[in-house]
Amino acid sequence: MPAQLLPRWRSVAVAYCSSAPTRVIDLNGQTVIPGIVDAHAHLLALGNTLARVNLAGSTSYDEVIDRVKGFSKDVKPGEWILGRGWDQNRWTSKEFPTHDALSRAFPNNPVVLTRIDGHALLANAKAMELARVSAATADPEGGRIMRLASGAPSGVFVDKAQGLIGRAVPQPTRADTRKAILAAIAESNRWGLTGVHDAGESAETIGIFEELAKAGSYNLRNYVMLSDPGEPGSPAAVGNPYLRRGPQSALYDGHLWVRAIKLYADGALGSRGAALLAPYADEPTNSGLLVSRPEHLRAWAETALRSGFQVNVHAIGDRGNRIVLDAFESALRTVPTADHRFRIEHAQVLSPEDIPRFAKLGVIPSMQPTHQTSDTRWAETRVGPQRIRGAYAWRSLLNTGVVIPSGTDFPVEEVNPLLTFHAAVTRQDPTNWPVGGWYPEQKMTREEALQSMTIWPAYAGFQESMLGSLTPGKYADFVVLDRDIMRIPDTEILATRVVSTWIGGKRVYEAK
């Protein structure tokens, strides 16, 4: 990135917008940074999660059930109960749960609890009954039904198998969705976010974004990725109104961009769905799942290059990442394009020979530092001591000359971007473990960590001329902090408080 685009620091902010005269605000020596952008998030999923059972951080299956009971005291028999956030890797037993205990606790209510990464769910017997899932139900392509010794479903459904249960879950109303979106925007602003890169939304959801933005009720800059539209040329793709419109940038005074397509190569490491080149170290019969065929990825990459869309592909395993890089390389040979800014979302486990290919192909690795700190205690068990050297490999990638826009993947991780900053510079979890950091040679510098939350997401979204730094002529998006995160000790970073959040010179959050 050009040096003049780097963030700057100051204690007095000048806020401006097109519809009002300049305002000078005395911040009494507090710290100002450019508006923070989460480069990989799920806005509607966050809003939905805020209204459901929060299972994040639960340390046992019993605690999961207790939380569901506490949330559902007033739920009537027959009503659906939804939750998210369980992670069996935090439990004494690291194995997936079975539905039995959940079914005994809720015999008359269908219950669906999504795993923390969104790539698996646990359903009780009532939910499976209503979804008409049985021992005879086959695994779908790109999905896996975990089974008991009898062959009956255990209750856990991985990746595309989740759709077998999801088809029975009542869909929210449009009013429910609007409410969830507004709640998610307010939660984002509270943590200092002025923008997000929204990693896969439906045309219907984007339509609600537009309604809110037109009404002036959308206090966020959202770089929206269209969810996988189906095969190029299929009725679903042809009928997608946002594909028909073509790439759209800076709509509604710079509140919405719709110019990217989100695809999936594989699943997640925690649920052993990430596609690996060799089997899992802790499950030698399993090498993960391909969620999309390589031909599908290549076809969309070529289509996007011809139409001006960006393609951003979820890839976590080393096989998943290689397949995406191969697809991009093939598409770029067919449709040579200098400034495509294709992205791999997560780029989590990489084969050493694939690391230089990002810079060579001009592919951006969009990564999530808090995934590393959340996964530290079990990731090496999944892939072994050799492959782990190419996992969460920020420094190895940065040394090739690429930029790394950082995100949280919320609601997979917490919204708080200070957790991102802390993880990037320390390779430690919020308790400052392990001492010295996990594979500390992969740390970012503080300057790189700040860039990864400001100017690098702007570049990854073709927005660097209007966002990402405190520069004359750009939108007045900034965050006021109560201390200087560039100078305080590592152990004080997470004590930093967001004082206020500003978008286009308008204060959208102020701490009480």
N, C-alpha and C positions, 0 to 999 in steps of 0.2 A: 504494500500500500504506500502511496506517496506520503512523505514525511509531513507535509502541511495538513494532512487530514487527521493527524493524531489528536486525541482528546487533550484539552487544556484544563488547567485548574485555576480557580479564582475564588475569592471569598465574597465578592459582590457580583450579583448576576444582573444582567440587563435583559429583561424579557420584552419581547415584541411580538406582534402578530399583524396580519394585513389589515385588520379592521379596527385597530386601536392605536393611539399614539404610544411612543416609547415609555416604558415604566422602568424606573430605577429602584431596586429593592436592596436595602441594607440588610445583609444576612449576619451581621455581627461576628464575622470571622468563621462562620461555618463553611463546610466544604461543598463545592458544586462539582458535579461530574455530568457529562452528557447523559441524556436519557438512556436508561438501560433497556436493551432489547433482548428478549429470550428467543434464541434462534431456532428452537424446536419445542413447541408446546401444543397443547390441545385445549382450546379455549372452552368449547362446549362441554367437553369431558370434565374439565375442572368445575364448571357450574353444576353439572349433574352430580359430581362427587360431593360438593358442598351440601347437597340436599339428601345424601344417602348415608348409609352406615359407614363410618370411617374406620377402616381396619388397619391402617398404617401403623407400624410399630408393634403390632400384637406379637407376643412372644410365645404363644402356644395356640393350638386349635381350640382348647377350652376357653381361652380369652376371646377368640374370634366369636364363638357362640355366645359368650356372655355379653359382648358388645352388641351383637344382633338382638339379643333379648332386651337389653336396655333401651335400644333405639325403637323397638317394635312393641312397646307395652300397649299402645292404643290401636294397633293394627287389627282389623277385623279378620276372622277366618276367611280364607279364600283370596285375600289381597296379596299382591306380590310384594316381596321384600328384597331390595337391591342394596348391594354394598360393594366396596372396593378397598384393596390395600393389603390383603394378606400375603405373606411371603414365608413359605415353609422353610426357607434357609435360615430364618431367625429362630426356629423352634428347635427343641432338643432333638427331636426326630426330624431329619431333613427330607423325609419322604413326602410325596403328595398325600393329602388327606383323602379319606373316602367319605361318602355322603352319610354314612350310618348315624353318626352322632348328631349331625345337622338335621337329618330327617326325624330322629327321635325328638329333638327339641321343637321342631316345627312340622308336625304331621299334617296340618291342615292349611298351611301357607306355602306357596311356591317361593323358594329362596334361591337367589342367584348372586354369588359373591365373586367379583372379578379379582384376579391376582393383581399385585401391585404394578406389573409391567403391561397389563392389558392383553397379554398373550395367552392367558388361560383363565378359566373360571371354574368355580365349584357350584354344582347345582344339587339341591336335595331331591328326594324321591318324588315329591309332588310336582316340582318343576319338570323333571324328566318325564313324568307321566303326562303332563299337559303338552309337552313338546313331542310326545309320542316317540321317545327314544328308548330302545331296548337292546338286549344282547344281539338282536338281528340287525341293528343299525350298523351300516358299514362306515369305516373312516372315510371322510371326504378327501379329495385331493388337496394337499397342503395342510391337512389337519390330522389330529390324533385323538381318539377316545381312549382315555386310560381305563383299563378293565380289571375286574376282579379275576380270581383264578377260574371262576365259573364262566367267564366271558361276558358277564353283565357289566354295564358301565359303572365305574367306581364313583362317578360324580364329577371327575375332572375332565375338562374338554380343552384341548390345546389348539391354538391358532385357528384355522378355518373351521375346526370342529365346533367352535363356540357358536357358530351360526345355527347349529342344530337346536340349541337352546334359545338363542336370541330370537328366533322366528316366533316363539310363543310369548315373549315378553310384551306387554302392552306398550304401544308407542306413546311418547309424551305428546301433549297438545302443542299447538303453536305458541300458546300463551305460556306454557311450561318452559318451552325452549327460550323464549324471550327473557323470561325471568332468570333462567340459568345463565344466559349470556351476560346479562347486566350484573349478576352477582360475581361472575368470573372477572369481568372488567374491573369492578371495584376492588376485588381481591388483588388483582395484578397491580393496580395503581398503589395500593397500600404498601407494597413491597418495592416500590420505585420503578416499576416497569412502565415505560411509555410506548413500547411496541412489542409485538410477538410475531414469530413466523409460525403460522397455524398449520400444523402438519397433517392435513387431510380433513376436509369438510365437504359435506354434501351440497348440492346446488340449493336445496331447500334452506339449509342453515345459512349459506352465504346470502341468500335472499333476505333473511332476517337481519343479517349484518347490514345490508344495504338500507333496509327500512330504518334501522336505528341511526345509521350515519346520516341519512337524509334529514332525520328529525333533530340532529344535533345531540343525540344521546349516546354517542359511541366514543368514549374517552380513551381511545387506544389507536395506535397505528398497527394495522393487521396486514401482514404479508401472507395471504391465504393460498394454500395449496389445495387444488381440487383432489378429492379422493379418486382413486383409480377408476377411470370412467368405463372400464370394460375394454374389449378389443377395439383397436382403431377401426373405424368404419362400421362398427356394430350399431344397432338401433339405440342402445343406451348412450354411446359416445356421440352419435350424430344428434341425438335429442338433447344433449347437455347444453343449456343456454349459454354457459360461460365459455365452452369451447367454441360455440358458434360466434360469439362476440369477439373472440381473439383476446390476446393479452391486454389487460387493463391495469394502468398504473396511476397511483396518487388520486384515486377517486375521492370525492367529498372532502376537498381540502386536505388531501393526503392522509385519509384515514383507512382506505382500503386499496390493496393491490390484489389482483387476481390474474396471475401470470405464471403459475407453476403447477405442476402435476405431481402428486405423491403416489409412488408405487411401493410395493413390498417385495423384497427378494426372499427373506426367510423370517424365522421367528425370533425368540429371545433366548439369551443364555440361561437365565434363571429357571425357565421351564424346559430347558434342553430342546428348544425348537430352532435355535440358531444353526444354520447349515455349516458344518465343518468339513474340512478336507480329509480328516481322519476321525475315527469315532471319539466320542466323549471319553475322557480319562476315567470318569466315574460311572459310565454306562457303555461298555465296549460294544454293545449291540446296536447303538444308536448314533447316527451322524447328523441328526437334526432334520429340519423340514425346509423344502423350497415352497414358498407360498405362491410364487409366480414362476411360470416357465421362462427360461432365458429368452425365448423368441418373443414373448410378450414385452419384456423390457427393451429389447432391441427395436421392436416395432414402434413403441411409443417414443423412444429416443429419436428415431428418424423422423417420425411425425412431428414431434415438438421442434426439432431443428428447422423443419420446413415452415412451421407456423409461428415461430417466435416464442414458444413457451419454454420455460425451464423445466427440467425433470429432476426430481429429488427422490432418491430410492432408499428405503429402509434396508440396511444390511448390517448384520451383527457378526455372524460367523466368518471365518476366513474364506470358506467356500462361497458364501453369500456375497462377500465383498469382491471376490475375484470374478464371479459371474457378472456383477454389475459393471466392473471396470472393463471386462471383455465386451459387454453390450454397448457401453459408451464408445469404446474404441472402434468397434465395428460401425456404429452409426456415424461417427465422425469421419470415417473413411468414405462412407457413402454420401454424406452431406457435410462437407468440410465447413466448419463455422468457427471463427476466431474467438468470439467472446460469448460462449454458451453458458458458462458458469454452472454446468451440471453439478449436482451435489450427491454425496452419499451421506445419508442421515445415520448417525451413530458410528460407523467405521470402527467398530469396537474391538474385534479380534482380526489382526491382519497378518498374513504371511509376509516375512521380511522382503521377499522379492516384489511384493505388490506395493510396498510403501512408496517407492519413488514414482510409481505410475500415476499417482494423484497429480503431482506437479507436471509430469510429462504430458498428461492429457488435459490439464487445466480443470481438474475435478476438485471441488471443495469438500473436505471432510467436516461435516457439521456434527459436533460432538458434545457430550454432556459430562462435565467433570464430576458431578455428584453421582453419576452411575458408577464411576470408579470407587468412590468412597463407600457407596452402599454395597458394592459387590466384593469388596476387598477380602472379606472373611471366607468366601467360598469360590471365587472365580478361578483360582489356580487349581482347585480340586476338579473343576469342570474340564479344563484344557491341559493341565499338566505344566511342569516347570519350563519346558521349551517354548510352547506356544504362548505362554503368558507374557513372554518378552515382547510380543507384537500386539499386546492388548492395552487399550487405553494409552496409546503411545504418542502422546502429544508432542514431546520434544523430537522424537524421531521424524514425525511428519513436518513440524515447523522447520527443522533443519534442511528440508528439501525445498523450502521457499513457499509453501502454501500458507494460507491463513486458516484459522480454525474458529468459525463462529460458534459460540458456546450457548447452550440452552439447558433446560432442566427436564424436558419431556413431561412437564407437569400435566396431569396429576400423578405421574409415576414417581416423581420426586417432588419435594416441597417447592413452592413458588419462589421463595426467598432467594434472590440472586446473590446475596452475600455468601450463601452457602456455596454457590458456584465459584465465586472469587476465592474463597478460602480453600476449597478443594483444589483449584487450579494451581495455587502457589505453594500449597503444603503437601498435597497428596495424603491428607489426613482427614478423618471423619470429624464431626462436630465436637467430639471429646478429645481431639488432638492425638488420636491414635492412628497408626503406630508412631512411636517416637522417630523423628527424622523423615517420616513419610514412607509410603509404600512404593517401591521402585522409584526412589527420589530423583534419579537421573532424568525422569520424564516430566518433571515440574515445568510450569510456565513461570516467567518472570511476572512481577506485578504489572508492569506496563503491558505485557502480552495479555494477561488476564483481563485487564480493563478494556483493551482493544477488542478482545474476543466477545465482550458484552456490549460494545458500542459501534465502532467503525467497521469491524469485520462482519457482523450481521448486516450492516448497511450495504457493504460490498456484495455479500452473498445474496442480497435481494435487489441488486441494481439500484440502490438508493443512496449511494455515497455522495451524490451531488446535493442532497437535501437533508440527510440524516447522519448521525453517527459522531459528530464532533461539534464543539462550540465554536462555530465559524460564521462570520457575517454572510448572510444570504441563505442560510439553512433555517429550518424550522427551529423555534426556540423551545426545544425539548430538553429538560434537564432535571436533575434530582439533587436535592439538598440533603446532606448527611451531617450528623452531629460530630463526626471526626474524620480525619484524613486517612483513608484506608491504604494510601500509598506509603505511609510513614509509620503507622502504629505497629506494635509487635504482632506477630501472627496470632497470638493467643487472644488479642483484643478485637480481631476483625469481626467476629460474630456478635460482639457486644454493640456494634455500630447500629444506630437507629436512623431510619428514614424520617426526616423532618417534614419534607413536602415533595410532591411530584408535580411537574409542570409539562404540559403539552401545548405547543404553539403559543406560549406565553400565558396560558390559562392554567391556574392551579386546580388540579383534579384530585389531590389528596393533601391533607394536612394532619399531622399527628396531634392528638388531643393533649 
